[in-house]
């Protein structure tokens, strides 16, 4: 009798902000979070990843930038949540997310995440074991009578949708990269002196943003044709915005980045 070797456990690389990601099992239990309480890992997170279908609503509250960690080979769209590293200005005194602002899907997904098991060509639902809500003796089991609970099924559906949006975002970002629409920019902040006068401007960071000049020069028909091809019709037929309001979800980033919050 030949014994088949046990399948190797997939190597899981924790996503940005996650700590100890493990495959979900039937012994995991959770303490459901209260209201809009922000998980600890996000209370000082800046920036936060965002999918391109979130751009219209998220850009109302946050500067939206593109960041590259490999000298421009790939880019990731991110929401800026503060004016300094590890500063999230949208977390209130009671550790809840600002009720006036959109909560990114990246935050709402936590502590669940799909891991790509390439060897077996499947996605595995995982959980961040380091999350405070994952606790021994938690009142909410993730499996009931051997089957995923309603809470687990909701998490699985959310993560599935999130993964699809992540893949579409990669295609969208590849489109604007291939069309050479991104330029590097600098963000600056002018603090106030104790007497209220403007202080010395400070450079906050370098980031990438869509060039409005390059966008204006792009043939609209070619852009729309390629955009619809890559979106595979998921969002219906997409068109470029008018010349007067070209890509309002990304424009004015520099002004919003340095502008003070008034609400």
C-alpha positions as CSV (number, residue, x, y, z in Angstrom):
1,X,0.0,0.0,0.0
2,X,1.4,3.3,-1.1
3,X,0.7,6.3,1.2
4,X,0.3,9.6,-0.5
5,X,2.3,12.4,1.1
6,X,0.2,14.9,2.9
7,X,-0.4,18.2,1.0
8,X,2.0,20.8,2.1
9,X,0.4,23.7,3.9
10,X,0.3,26.8,1.7
11,X,2.9,29.5,2.4
12,X,0.9,32.5,3.5
13,X,2.5,36.0,3.2
14,X,0.5,38.3,5.5
15,X,-1.0,41.3,3.5
16,X,0.0,44.8,4.4
17,X,-1.1,45.4,8.0
18,X,-1.9,41.8,8.9
19,X,0.1,40.0,11.5
20,X,-0.3,36.2,11.8
21,X,-2.4,34.9,8.9
22,X,-3.5,31.2,9.2
23,X,-6.0,29.1,7.4
24,X,-9.4,29.2,9.0
25,X,-10.3,26.1,11.0
26,X,-13.3,24.8,12.9
27,X,-11.8,25.8,16.3
28,X,-11.6,29.5,15.7
29,X,-14.1,31.7,17.6
30,X,-14.5,35.5,17.5
31,X,-15.7,38.4,19.6
32,X,-17.7,40.5,17.2
33,X,-16.5,44.1,17.1
34,X,-18.7,46.9,18.5
35,X,-20.0,49.3,15.9
36,X,-17.3,51.2,14.0
37,X,-14.5,50.3,16.3
38,X,-11.3,50.4,14.3
39,X,-9.0,47.3,14.5
40,X,-5.7,48.1,16.2
41,X,-3.6,47.5,13.1
42,X,-5.4,50.3,11.3
43,X,-5.4,53.0,14.0
44,X,-1.9,54.2,12.8
45,X,-2.0,53.0,9.2
46,X,-1.2,55.5,6.5
47,X,-1.7,55.0,3.6
48,X,-4.4,52.3,3.0
49,X,-4.9,50.3,-0.2
50,X,-8.0,51.0,-2.2
51,X,-9.7,49.3,-5.2
52,X,-10.5,51.3,-8.3
53,X,-14.3,50.8,-7.9
54,X,-14.0,52.7,-4.6
55,X,-12.3,55.7,-6.2
56,X,-15.5,57.8,-6.7
57,X,-16.7,57.6,-3.1
58,X,-13.3,57.3,-1.3
59,X,-11.9,60.3,-3.1
60,X,-14.5,62.5,-1.5
61,X,-12.8,62.1,1.9
62,X,-9.2,61.1,1.2
63,X,-6.3,62.1,-1.2
64,X,-5.9,59.2,-3.6
65,X,-2.3,58.5,-4.8
66,X,-0.4,55.7,-6.5
67,X,2.7,54.2,-4.8
68,X,5.4,52.1,-6.3
69,X,7.9,50.0,-4.4
70,X,9.9,48.8,-7.4
71,X,10.9,52.0,-9.2
72,X,7.8,52.2,-11.3
73,X,7.4,48.6,-12.5
74,X,4.1,48.3,-10.6
75,X,1.8,50.7,-8.8
76,X,-0.7,50.4,-6.0
77,X,-3.6,52.9,-5.4
78,X,-3.7,54.1,-1.8
79,X,-5.7,56.4,0.3
80,X,-3.8,58.9,2.4
81,X,-5.1,59.1,6.0
82,X,-2.6,61.5,7.6
83,X,0.2,63.9,7.2
84,X,2.9,61.8,8.8
85,X,3.9,58.1,8.8
86,X,1.8,56.0,11.1
87,X,-0.8,58.8,11.5
88,X,-4.5,58.1,10.8
89,X,-6.5,61.2,11.3
90,X,-9.8,59.4,10.7
91,X,-9.6,57.4,13.9
92,X,-11.5,59.3,16.6
93,X,-10.8,59.5,20.4
94,X,-13.0,56.5,21.1
95,X,-11.1,54.3,18.5
96,X,-14.0,54.5,16.0
97,X,-13.7,55.5,12.4
98,X,-14.8,59.0,11.6
99,X,-18.6,58.7,10.9
100,X,-18.4,61.4,8.3
101,X,-15.9,59.4,6.2
102,X,-16.0,56.4,4.0
103,X,-14.5,53.2,5.6
104,X,-12.2,51.5,3.0
105,X,-13.0,47.9,2.1
106,X,-9.5,47.0,3.1
107,X,-10.4,47.9,6.7
108,X,-13.8,46.3,6.6
109,X,-12.4,43.0,5.4
110,X,-10.2,42.5,8.5
111,X,-9.4,40.0,10.0
112,X,-10.3,37.8,7.1
113,X,-8.3,37.4,3.9
114,X,-8.0,35.0,1.0
115,X,-4.6,33.3,0.5
116,X,-3.7,32.0,-2.9
117,X,-2.8,28.3,-2.8
118,X,-1.0,28.2,-6.1
119,X,0.0,24.5,-5.8
120,X,-3.7,23.4,-5.6
121,X,-5.0,26.3,-7.7
122,X,-7.5,27.5,-5.1
123,X,-8.1,30.3,-2.7
124,X,-8.2,29.6,1.1
125,X,-10.1,31.7,3.5
126,X,-7.7,32.8,6.3
127,X,-7.9,34.8,9.4
128,X,-5.4,37.0,11.3
129,X,-4.8,35.1,14.5
130,X,-3.2,38.2,16.0
131,X,-6.5,40.2,15.7
132,X,-8.0,41.0,19.2
133,X,-11.4,39.7,18.1
134,X,-10.0,36.2,17.4
135,X,-10.1,34.9,21.0
136,X,-10.3,31.6,22.9
137,X,-13.8,31.4,24.3
138,X,-15.3,33.9,21.9
139,X,-19.0,33.8,21.8
140,X,-19.2,33.4,18.0
141,X,-18.0,30.2,16.5
142,X,-17.0,30.4,12.9
143,X,-18.4,26.8,12.3
144,X,-21.6,25.4,13.5
145,X,-22.2,21.6,13.3
146,X,-19.2,21.4,11.0
147,X,-20.5,24.0,8.6
148,X,-19.5,27.7,8.1
149,X,-21.6,30.0,10.3
150,X,-23.6,32.8,8.8
151,X,-20.9,35.2,9.9
152,X,-18.3,33.1,8.1
153,X,-20.3,32.9,5.0
154,X,-20.6,36.7,4.9
155,X,-16.9,37.0,5.4
156,X,-16.3,34.5,2.6
157,X,-18.5,36.4,0.3
158,X,-17.0,39.8,1.2
159,X,-13.4,38.4,0.7
160,X,-14.4,36.8,-2.7
161,X,-15.8,40.2,-3.9
162,X,-12.7,41.9,-2.5
163,X,-10.4,39.5,-4.4
164,X,-12.2,40.1,-7.7
165,X,-12.0,43.9,-7.2
166,X,-8.2,43.5,-6.4
167,X,-7.6,41.7,-9.6
168,X,-9.6,44.3,-11.6
169,X,-7.7,47.0,-9.9
170,X,-4.4,45.5,-11.1
171,X,-5.7,45.5,-14.6
172,X,-6.9,49.1,-14.4
173,X,-3.5,50.2,-12.9
174,X,-1.7,48.3,-15.7
175,X,-3.8,50.2,-18.2
176,X,-2.8,53.7,-17.0
177,X,0.8,52.5,-16.6
178,X,0.9,51.1,-20.2
179,X,-0.5,54.4,-21.4
180,X,2.2,56.3,-19.5
181,X,-0.4,58.4,-17.6
182,X,1.4,58.6,-14.3
183,X,3.8,61.3,-13.1
184,X,5.8,61.6,-9.9
185,X,4.8,64.4,-7.6
186,X,5.7,65.7,-4.2
187,X,3.4,66.4,-1.3
188,X,4.2,69.4,1.0
189,X,2.7,70.6,4.3
190,X,3.0,74.1,5.8
191,X,2.7,73.9,9.6
192,X,1.6,76.8,11.8
193,X,4.0,78.5,14.2
194,X,2.9,79.0,17.8
195,X,1.9,82.6,16.9
196,X,-0.3,81.4,14.1
197,X,2.0,82.4,11.2
198,X,2.9,80.0,8.4
199,X,5.9,77.8,9.3
200,X,8.5,76.4,7.0
201,X,7.0,74.1,4.3
202,X,7.9,70.5,4.8
203,X,8.1,67.7,2.2
204,X,5.8,64.9,3.2
205,X,6.3,62.3,0.5
206,X,6.8,61.5,-3.2
207,X,3.9,59.8,-4.9
208,X,2.5,59.1,-8.4
209,X,-0.7,60.6,-9.8
210,X,-2.4,60.8,-13.2
211,X,-1.1,63.6,-15.4
212,X,-4.0,65.7,-16.5
213,X,-1.9,67.0,-19.5
214,X,-1.2,63.4,-20.7
215,X,-4.9,62.5,-20.2
216,X,-6.0,65.4,-22.3
217,X,-3.6,64.5,-25.0
218,X,-4.9,60.8,-25.1
219,X,-7.3,60.0,-27.9
220,X,-10.6,59.5,-26.0
221,X,-11.8,56.6,-28.3
222,X,-8.6,54.6,-27.7
223,X,-8.7,55.1,-24.0
224,X,-12.4,54.1,-23.7
225,X,-11.9,51.1,-25.9
226,X,-9.0,49.8,-23.9
227,X,-10.7,50.6,-20.6
228,X,-13.8,48.6,-21.5
229,X,-11.7,45.7,-22.8
230,X,-9.9,45.4,-19.5
231,X,-13.0,45.9,-17.3
232,X,-14.7,43.0,-19.3
233,X,-18.0,44.9,-19.0
234,X,-18.3,44.3,-15.3
235,X,-19.2,48.0,-14.7
236,X,-21.1,48.4,-18.0
237,X,-19.8,50.6,-20.8
238,X,-17.3,53.1,-19.4
239,X,-16.5,56.5,-20.9
240,X,-13.9,59.2,-20.3
241,X,-15.2,62.2,-18.4
242,X,-15.7,65.5,-20.2
243,X,-12.8,67.8,-21.0
244,X,-14.0,70.1,-18.2
245,X,-14.1,67.5,-15.5
246,X,-11.4,65.0,-16.6
247,X,-11.0,62.2,-14.0
248,X,-12.3,64.3,-11.1
249,X,-11.7,61.3,-8.8
250,X,-8.0,61.8,-9.0
251,X,-7.5,65.5,-9.9
252,X,-6.7,68.2,-7.4
253,X,-4.7,65.6,-5.3
254,X,-2.0,68.1,-4.3
255,X,-4.4,70.7,-3.1
256,X,-6.4,68.2,-1.0
257,X,-3.3,66.6,0.3
258,X,-2.0,69.9,1.8
259,X,-5.3,71.4,2.7
260,X,-6.5,71.5,6.3
261,X,-9.5,69.5,7.4
262,X,-12.5,71.8,8.0
263,X,-15.1,69.2,8.9
